[in-house]
Amino acid sequence: MLSSLQAMETQTSVAVGKDAPDVVVDASAKDILEKLPSLLLDSEAGQRTFADDGSGQTPLQVVLKQEMDRYNRLLRKINHSLTSVRQAISGIIVMTAPLERVFTSILESGVAEEWAKVAYPSTRTLPQWIADLVERVHFLRAWLIKGMPQKMWIPGFFFRRASSRRASRRLPGSTSSPSTSLISR
């Protein structure tokens, strides 16, 4: 009986060791949550960001609002699923099939399918994708706080074609809007 208990103890210590999938995924989820930017809020907007010149919203204001909505939806989805996966690993909630898929994606360093459904197209690994997401949200936050940038990072948009079309439009008769360059990286 003593040898059975010792065997169980050895198996348990291996299962919770540093290479155990639960530990790896929990640490990765925690790391991603720490890196994940906060939501883009209208209350962060600078005075001129959504200023009304009397002709309604400009095409670029529409682009910014739409991008904010899309990124906020993605950020909420990631935050909720990672928090839930960590709770499931801890035994607080049940590990459902969707959470198991997120768990497996993290373990395999891939972007979870449920995130990809609400995200921009990408073939990056999870660490690269998260770094890219952080950079994209940083670009939008700078635009939100400081006003329209001098250069637009078109690949940072969800729908590049529509956004670049809107970004290159000018309101009829408008001369007060600053010139903006379109860039791609």
Stockholm file with secondary structure:
# STOCKHOLM 1.0

chainA/1-185         MLSSLQAMETQTSVAVGKDAPDVVVDASAKDILEKLPSLLLDSEAGQRTFADDGSGQTPLQVVLKQEMDRYNRLLRKINHSLTSVRQAISGIIVMTAPLERVFTSILESGVAEEWAKVAYPSTRTLPQWIADLVERVHFLRAWLIKGMPQKMWIPGFFFRRASSRRASRRLPGSTSSPSTSLISR
#=GR chainA/1-185 SS CHHHHHHHHHHHHHHTSTTCHHHHHHHHHHHHHHHSCCCCCGGGCCTTTTCCCSSCCCHHHHHHHHHHHHHHHHHHHHHHHHHHHHHHHHTSSCCCHHHHHHHHHHHTTCCCHHHHTTSCCCCCCHHHHHHHHHHHHHHHHHHHHHCSCSEEEGGGSSSHHHHHHHHHCCCTTCCSSCCCEEECC
#=GC SS_cons         CHHHHHHHHHHHHHHTSTTCHHHHHHHHHHHHHHHSCCCCCGGGCCTTTTCCCSSCCCHHHHHHHHHHHHHHHHHHHHHHHHHHHHHHHHTSSCCCHHHHHHHHHHHTTCCCHHHHTTSCCCCCCHHHHHHHHHHHHHHHHHHHHHCSCSEEEGGGSSSHHHHHHHHHCCCTTCCSSCCCEEECC
//
